[in-house]
Amino acid sequence: MGATGLMGADVTTTPADLLLRGGTLVDGTGAPGRAADLAVAGGRVTVLPPGTAVAAAETLDVTGRVVTPGFIDVHTHSDALAAPFGGGTHTDGDALDELRLAPLLQGVTTEISGNCGISLFPALPERLPELAGHLRVSFGLGPVLPAEDFDAFAAGQRPELRRNHIASLVGHGTLRAGVMGFEDRPPTPEELAAMCDLLDRALAQGAAGLSTGLIYPPGVYADTEEIVALAKVAARHGKPYVTHLRDEMSQVEKALEEALEIAVRSGAALQVSHHKTAGRHAWGATLRTLPRLEQARADGVDVLCDVYPYTAGSTVLHAMLPPWTSEGGPAALLERLRSKEVRDRIRADIANGVEGWENTVGNGGWDLISVAAAPARRTAEGRRIADLAAERGADPVDYVSDLLLEAQGEVTIISHSMREDDVRRVLASPLSMIGSDGVPKPGRPHPRWAGSFARVLGHYGREQGLLPLELAVRKMTGLPAGRFRLAGRGVVRDGAVADLVVLDPAAVLDGATFERPLLAPAGVETVVVAGRVAVRGGRPTASRAGEVVRVR
């Protein structure tokens, strides 16, 4: 319903579903906040002058509060949380629902999944059974069934579990495994053509772009030429190439040049995922990487990045091992780890490095890596690998190998590898938007899943003065909506989708910690998803209004 309808003579006979009265609108464009009332009808928004007479089924007095668009988390790994499969070790409905709630309670109304080259689709039908093991290990939620294409992925999202919206990228690692398995070699021309065809179909069906995770098998086995060919497909659809760089540590600048080359040669917009310079050999490198990105943009490359507001990252434990260990897939990895000779080779590679491998442990140490989720050994969660190994009188590589074998590969870690000044620079960059990189698994997950957006607003915005409120909100709303072509989202204007957040700017602050990672934030009072109140007074309602977002 448009503004004229709400302000016209039929107001009393056609009331709004919801009226937010008395607040300050920060609309997602970066413009200064202004007084406005918002009327919601049929899942859409109308912006009204303060005090406009409107009949509404429900009126919320939001005086003294800020109203923003719903936040868009551009980088999540929540693909399987509302899928019609799962089981195994993770059948606790309460634990999974707590994970589903965490982004909503901090105002996230849309998540973009399929990042770092890992999505639940696509694959050739004959490769689907083989792909299931890879997804089980990646998502850590027990058995996870892959989907043949984006339509099948969308059909698999259970509406009764969707508290907010989800979009998805096409993960290159899944795409590659879904065509040629886990072999460390270039694709044949026929295999590359099949990958391009699957990607083209998924993008036409509404997938949001192409992602790579060039430290993760099987994506790590791909060369630049393969990625350029696929990014050209994304470019034809006007959708971005989103990349977890081949190295975010000592070779981060070289890896960034590869990403820029791919963007230039393919014509695709470039999104650098969770931009960081991690490990002691890269600390301070944002002083060079950010100006390089700005220069590339000035030269005509459509490049942006995202960032989470923490100095620790999180990923799967087997990513700490050299890429050759995972050739052939998870089953082959686990079989190798039984061998003393393989473990000795892993130790040597960590000590000496391998050409083209990021080598997180070699750039930091096992003392900087803690266990986040290990369903087979819950007592390890929250503790450092070095300490756990020492308690058993074991070498860390032996401890890690045994843990992976016991857990059948389902182990997630947290790596304390970054420096605060680098994080602050990326947060403040005009090229950055906010993404949690949340890895939602039961256990002791990284607090970024429940805290990233409130932390930017509260800690870095209000307390540290790094970002004014309007700019912080733009990084969470209008900027990502434009990057990923989320029509009708990200900016509050007449006719926009009614995804809204009401927050107290003086109180908003993250509550999640590494010890208690799913604590809800303070100051996020109301969240509206598709015109329905999903959070009221900081607590979830029974609403399940989320949907799969198709990008056309």
C-alpha positions in Angstrom: 0.0 0.0 0.0 1.5 3.4 -1.0 1.7 6.6 0.9 -1.3 8.1 -0.8 -3.4 5.2 0.3 -2.3 5.5 3.9 -2.7 9.2 4.0 -5.9 9.4 1.9 -9.6 9.3 2.8 -9.7 5.5 3.1 -7.3 5.4 6.1 -9.9 4.4 8.6 -11.2 1.5 6.4 -7.8 0.2 5.3 -5.6 0.4 8.4 -1.9 -0.4 8.4 -0.8 -3.6 10.0 1.8 -1.8 12.1 2.7 1.8 12.8 6.1 2.8 14.3 5.5 6.3 15.7 7.9 8.8 17.1 11.3 7.4 16.1 14.4 8.7 14.3 14.7 7.0 10.9 18.3 6.1 9.8 17.3 4.9 6.4 20.4 2.9 5.2 21.7 5.5 2.7 24.1 7.1 5.1 22.0 10.3 5.3 21.5 11.9 8.7 18.7 10.5 10.8 15.4 12.3 10.6 12.1 12.2 12.5 9.6 10.0 10.7 6.7 7.6 11.3 6.6 4.3 9.5 3.5 2.5 8.4 3.6 -1.2 7.4 0.9 -2.8 5.3 1.0 -6.0 3.3 4.7 -6.5 4.2 5.7 -3.1 2.7 6.8 0.2 4.2 5.5 3.8 3.9 7.5 6.7 5.3 5.2 9.3 6.8 5.8 12.8 8.3 5.8 12.7 12.2 2.3 12.6 13.7 0.4 11.7 10.5 -3.0 10.3 11.4 -3.0 6.6 10.5 -5.2 3.8 11.7 -3.2 0.7 12.5 -3.8 -2.7 13.9 -0.8 -2.2 16.2 1.0 1.0 17.1 4.5 1.0 18.7 5.7 4.1 20.4 9.4 4.2 19.5 10.1 7.7 20.8 13.8 8.1 21.6 14.7 5.1 19.5 16.3 4.7 16.1 14.6 2.8 13.3 16.7 1.2 10.6 16.4 -1.2 7.7 16.8 -4.8 8.7 20.5 -5.7 8.8 22.0 -7.8 6.0 24.7 -10.3 7.0 26.6 -10.7 3.8 28.8 -13.6 4.9 27.3 -16.6 6.8 27.6 -20.4 6.8 24.0 -21.0 8.0 23.0 -22.8 4.9 21.8 -26.0 6.6 20.2 -24.6 9.8 16.7 -24.6 8.2 17.1 -27.5 5.8 15.0 -30.7 5.9 17.9 -32.9 6.8 20.3 -33.3 9.5 20.5 -35.7 12.4 23.5 -37.8 13.6 25.1 -36.2 16.6 23.2 -32.9 16.4 19.5 -33.6 17.0 18.9 -31.1 19.9 16.2 -28.9 18.6 16.7 -26.3 21.4 20.4 -25.9 20.6 19.7 -25.5 16.9 16.9 -23.0 17.5 19.2 -21.0 19.8 21.6 -20.8 16.8 18.8 -19.8 14.5 17.8 -17.0 16.8 21.2 -15.5 17.3 21.3 -13.3 14.2 17.7 -12.3 14.5 18.1 -11.0 18.0 20.8 -8.6 16.8 18.6 -7.3 14.0 19.8 -9.5 11.0 16.8 -10.0 8.7 18.6 -11.3 5.7 21.6 -13.7 5.6 23.7 -14.5 2.5 25.0 -18.0 2.7 27.1 -20.1 0.4 30.3 -18.3 1.2 34.0 -19.4 1.1 33.2 -21.8 -1.8 30.9 -23.9 0.3 27.2 -24.1 -0.5 24.5 -26.9 -0.4 24.4 -26.9 -4.3 24.9 -27.5 -7.2 26.1 -30.9 -8.4 25.6 -33.4 -11.2 23.1 -36.0 -10.0 25.6 -38.8 -9.9 27.9 -36.8 -7.7 25.4 -36.1 -5.0 26.1 -39.1 -2.7 29.9 -38.3 -2.7 29.3 -34.7 -1.9 27.2 -35.5 1.2 30.3 -36.4 3.2 32.0 -33.1 2.4 28.9 -31.1 3.5 28.6 -33.1 6.7 32.2 -32.1 7.7 31.8 -28.5 6.5 28.5 -27.7 8.2 29.0 -29.9 11.3 25.3 -30.7 11.7 25.4 -34.4 11.1 24.2 -35.8 7.7 23.6 -33.0 5.2 22.1 -33.7 1.8 23.3 -31.7 -1.2 20.9 -30.2 -3.7 21.2 -30.4 -7.5 20.5 -26.7 -8.1 19.3 -23.5 -6.5 15.6 -24.4 -7.0 16.2 -27.6 -5.0 18.1 -25.7 -2.3 15.2 -23.2 -2.0 12.6 -26.0 -1.8 14.6 -27.6 1.0 14.4 -24.6 3.3 11.7 -25.3 5.9 9.4 -22.3 6.3 8.5 -23.3 9.9 12.2 -22.8 10.8 12.9 -19.6 8.8 12.8 -16.6 11.3 14.6 -14.4 8.8 15.4 -14.4 5.1 18.2 -16.3 3.3 20.0 -15.9 0.0 22.8 -18.0 -1.3 25.9 -17.8 -3.4 27.1 -20.7 -5.5 30.1 -22.2 -3.7 32.9 -23.0 -6.1 34.2 -25.9 -3.9 30.8 -27.5 -3.9 30.5 -26.9 -7.7 33.9 -28.4 -8.4 33.3 -31.4 -6.2 29.9 -31.8 -7.7 31.4 -32.2 -11.2 34.9 -33.7 -10.7 35.2 -34.8 -7.1 38.2 -34.0 -4.9 41.0 -34.5 -7.4 44.0 -32.2 -7.3 44.2 -31.4 -11.0 42.8 -28.9 -13.5 39.4 -29.8 -14.9 39.1 -31.2 -18.4 37.4 -28.9 -21.0 34.3 -31.0 -20.6 34.3 -30.8 -16.8 34.8 -27.0 -16.9 31.9 -26.7 -19.3 29.8 -28.7 -16.9 30.8 -26.5 -14.1 29.9 -23.4 -16.1 26.5 -24.9 -17.1 25.6 -25.7 -13.5 26.7 -22.2 -12.3 24.7 -20.6 -15.1 21.6 -22.5 -14.2 21.9 -21.7 -10.5 22.4 -18.0 -11.1 19.5 -17.9 -13.5 17.3 -19.5 -10.8 18.3 -16.7 -8.3 21.6 -17.5 -6.6 23.3 -14.3 -5.6 26.8 -14.8 -7.1 29.9 -17.1 -7.1 32.0 -17.7 -4.1 35.4 -19.3 -3.7 37.3 -20.5 -0.7 40.8 -20.9 -2.1 42.3 -22.3 1.1 39.8 -25.1 1.3 39.8 -28.4 -0.6 38.8 -28.8 -3.3 38.8 -25.1 -4.2 42.5 -24.9 -3.3 43.2 -27.2 -6.2 41.9 -24.7 -8.7 44.2 -22.4 -10.7 43.4 -18.8 -11.7 42.3 -19.8 -15.2 39.5 -22.0 -13.8 38.2 -19.2 -11.6 38.3 -16.7 -14.4 36.2 -18.9 -16.6 33.6 -19.3 -13.9 33.6 -15.6 -12.9 32.8 -14.8 -16.5 29.5 -16.7 -16.0 28.8 -14.6 -12.9 29.6 -11.4 -14.8 27.1 -12.3 -17.6 24.4 -12.4 -14.9 25.6 -9.1 -13.3 26.5 -10.9 -10.1 29.6 -10.6 -8.0 32.7 -12.9 -7.6 33.0 -13.3 -3.8 36.3 -14.7 -2.6 38.0 -16.0 0.5 41.5 -15.2 -0.8 44.1 -17.9 -1.4 46.1 -16.5 1.5 45.2 -14.0 4.2 48.5 -14.3 6.0 52.1 -13.8 4.8 51.1 -13.9 1.1 47.9 -11.8 1.4 49.1 -9.1 -1.0 49.9 -11.7 -3.7 46.5 -13.3 -3.1 44.7 -10.0 -3.4 46.4 -9.4 -6.8 45.1 -12.7 -8.0 41.6 -11.7 -7.0 41.9 -8.4 -8.8 43.2 -10.1 -11.9 40.2 -12.4 -11.9 37.8 -9.5 -11.6 39.5 -7.6 -14.4 39.7 -10.5 -16.8 36.2 -11.8 -16.1 34.4 -8.4 -15.8 32.8 -9.5 -12.5 32.4 -7.3 -9.5 34.8 -8.4 -6.8 33.8 -8.9 -3.1 36.8 -9.7 -0.8 35.4 -11.8 2.0 36.2 -11.1 5.6 39.2 -9.0 4.6 42.0 -9.4 7.1 45.8 -9.6 7.4 46.3 -12.4 9.8 49.4 -14.0 11.4 52.5 -12.3 12.7 54.0 -12.0 9.2 51.0 -10.0 7.9 50.2 -7.8 10.8 49.9 -4.2 9.7 49.5 -5.1 6.0 46.1 -3.4 5.8 48.2 -0.2 5.5 48.9 -1.5 2.0 46.0 -3.7 1.1 43.3 -1.1 1.7 45.0 1.6 -0.5 45.5 -1.1 -3.1 41.7 -1.8 -3.1 41.0 1.9 -3.3 43.4 2.4 -6.2 41.8 -0.6 -8.0 38.4 0.9 -7.6 39.6 4.3 -8.9 40.9 2.4 -11.9 37.5 1.0 -12.6 37.4 -2.3 -10.8 34.1 -2.7 -8.9 35.7 -4.0 -5.7 34.3 -4.0 -2.1 35.0 -6.1 0.9 33.4 -7.3 4.2 34.7 -7.6 7.7 33.7 -9.0 11.1 34.6 -7.0 14.2 36.9 -9.4 16.0 40.6 -10.3 16.1 39.9 -14.1 15.9 38.6 -16.1 13.0 36.9 -19.5 12.9 37.0 -22.4 10.5 37.2 -26.2 10.2 40.1 -27.9 11.9 41.2 -29.9 8.9 41.9 -26.6 7.1 44.9 -26.3 9.4 46.5 -29.2 7.5 48.3 -29.1 4.2 46.0 -29.3 1.1 47.4 -32.7 0.0 45.9 -34.3 3.0 42.3 -33.8 1.8 42.7 -34.9 -1.8 40.0 -37.5 -2.5 37.6 -36.1 0.1 36.9 -36.5 3.8 37.1 -40.3 3.9 40.5 -40.2 2.2 41.7 -37.5 4.7 40.7 -39.6 7.7 42.3 -42.7 6.3 45.6 -40.8 5.8 45.6 -39.5 9.4 46.0 -43.0 10.7 49.5 -43.2 9.3 52.6 -42.1 11.3 54.4 -41.2 8.1 51.6 -38.9 7.1 51.6 -37.2 10.5 55.4 -36.7 10.2 55.0 -35.2 6.8 52.3 -32.8 8.2 54.6 -31.7 11.0 57.4 -31.0 8.4 55.1 -29.1 6.1 53.8 -26.9 9.0 57.5 -26.2 10.0 58.8 -25.6 6.5 55.7 -24.4 4.6 54.3 -25.5 1.3 54.3 -23.3 -1.8 50.8 -21.8 -2.2 49.5 -22.9 1.2 48.4 -20.4 3.8 49.8 -22.5 6.7 47.8 -20.9 9.6 49.7 -22.9 12.3 53.1 -22.1 10.8 52.1 -18.4 10.9 50.9 -18.5 14.5 51.0 -21.7 16.5 48.7 -24.3 18.1 48.5 -22.2 21.2 46.5 -19.6 19.3 43.9 -22.2 18.1 41.0 -23.4 20.3 38.3 -26.0 19.7 34.9 -24.5 19.0 32.8 -27.5 18.2 33.7 -31.2 18.6 30.6 -33.3 19.2 32.7 -36.4 19.8 34.8 -34.7 22.5 32.8 -31.9 24.2 35.3 -31.5 27.0 37.7 -30.0 24.4 35.4 -27.2 23.4 36.7 -23.8 24.4 40.2 -25.0 25.0 43.5 -24.4 23.2 45.0 -27.2 21.0 48.4 -26.8 22.6 47.1 -27.2 26.1 44.9 -30.2 25.2 47.9 -31.9 23.5 50.2 -31.2 26.5 47.7 -32.7 28.9 47.9 -35.9 27.0 51.6 -35.8 26.6 51.0 -35.7 22.8 52.4 -33.8 19.9 49.7 -31.3 18.7 49.6 -32.9 15.2 48.9 -36.3 16.8 46.3 -34.8 19.0 44.6 -33.1 16.1 44.7 -36.2 13.9 43.2 -38.3 16.7 40.5 -35.7 17.4 39.6 -35.6 13.7 39.4 -39.4 13.5 37.2 -39.6 16.6 34.9 -36.9 15.3 34.8 -38.2 11.7 36.2 -34.8 10.6 33.5 -32.7 12.3 35.6 -30.2 14.3 35.5 -26.4 14.2 38.2 -24.2 15.6 38.8 -20.5 16.6 42.1 -18.9 15.6 43.3 -15.9 17.4 45.4 -14.5 14.6 44.7 -10.8 14.0 45.6 -7.5 15.4 43.2 -4.8 16.6 44.6 -1.9 14.5 44.1 -4.0 11.3 40.5 -4.8 12.2 39.8 -1.1 12.9 41.2 0.0 9.6 39.0 -2.4 7.6 35.9 -1.5 9.6 36.5 2.2 8.9 37.2 1.7 5.2 34.6 3.2 2.8 34.8 -0.1 0.9 33.8 -2.4 3.7 30.4 -3.8 4.8 29.6 -6.0 7.7 29.4 -9.8 7.6 29.6 -12.1 10.6 31.2 -15.1 8.9 29.1 -17.0 11.4 29.7 -20.7 11.7 26.6 -21.8 13.6 27.3 -25.2 15.1 26.4 -26.5 18.6 29.3 -26.2 21.1 31.3 -23.1 21.7 31.0 -21.2 18.4 32.7 -17.8 17.7 30.7 -15.0 19.3 30.6 -13.2 16.0 27.4 -15.2 15.0 25.5 -13.5 17.9 27.4 -10.3 18.3 28.9 -8.8 15.1 26.2 -6.2 14.3 25.6 -5.0 17.8 29.4 -4.9 18.4 29.9 -2.6 15.4 27.1 -0.3 16.6 27.9 -0.3 20.3 31.6 -1.0 20.9 33.1 0.5 17.7 30.5 3.0 17.0 29.2 4.6 20.2 32.1 3.7 22.6 35.1 3.9 20.3 33.8 6.6 17.9 35.2 4.8 14.9 31.9 5.0 12.9 29.0 7.4 13.1 25.7 5.6 13.5 24.5 6.5 10.0 27.6 5.1 8.4 27.6 1.9 10.5 24.0 1.3 9.5 24.7 1.9 5.8 27.5 -0.8 6.0 24.9 -3.2 7.3 22.0 -2.3 5.0 22.1 -0.1 1.9 25.7 -1.0 0.9 25.2 -4.8 0.9 21.8 -4.5 -0.6 23.3 -2.7 -3.6 26.2 -5.0 -3.9 24.0 -8.2 -4.0 21.1 -6.7 -5.8 18.6 -7.3 -3.0 15.7 -5.4 -4.5 13.5 -3.6 -2.0 15.8 -4.2 0.9 18.5 -2.3 2.7 17.0 1.2 2.5 13.8 2.3 4.1 11.7 4.1 1.5 8.1 3.9 0.3 7.4 0.4 -1.0 10.4 -1.3 0.5 10.1 -4.7 2.1 9.2 -4.2 5.7 12.3 -5.6 7.3 13.0 -3.2 10.2 15.0 -2.8 13.4 14.2 -0.6 16.4 17.2 0.0 18.7 18.2 2.2 21.6 21.4 3.9 20.3 22.5 4.6 23.8 22.3 1.0 24.9 23.0 -1.2 21.9 25.9 -3.5 22.6 27.0 -7.1 22.0 26.6 -9.6 24.8 28.3 -12.6 23.2 31.7 -13.6 24.5 34.1 -16.5 23.7 33.0 -18.1 27.0 29.2 -17.5 26.4 29.0 -17.1 22.6 25.2 -17.0 22.1 24.3 -14.3 24.6 21.9 -11.8 23.1 22.8 -8.2 22.6 21.4 -5.2 24.6 19.5 -2.4 23.0 17.9 -4.2 20.0 14.3 -3.9 21.0 12.1 -4.8 18.0 12.8 -6.6 14.7 10.2 -6.7 11.9 10.6 -9.4 9.2 8.4 -9.1 6.1 6.0 -6.8 8.0 5.6 -9.1 11.1 7.1 -8.5 14.5 9.7 -11.2 15.0 11.4 -9.7 18.1 9.5 -7.7 20.7 11.1 -6.2 23.7 14.4 -8.0 22.8 12.7 -11.4 22.9 11.6 -13.6 19.9 7.9 -14.0 19.0 6.4 -17.0 17.3 6.7 -15.3 13.9 8.3 -17.3 11.1 8.2 -14.9 8.2 11.5 -15.6 6.6 11.8 -16.7 3.0 14.4 -17.6 0.4 15.5 -14.5 -1.5 16.0 -14.9 -5.3 18.3 -12.4 -7.0 17.2 -11.8 -10.5 
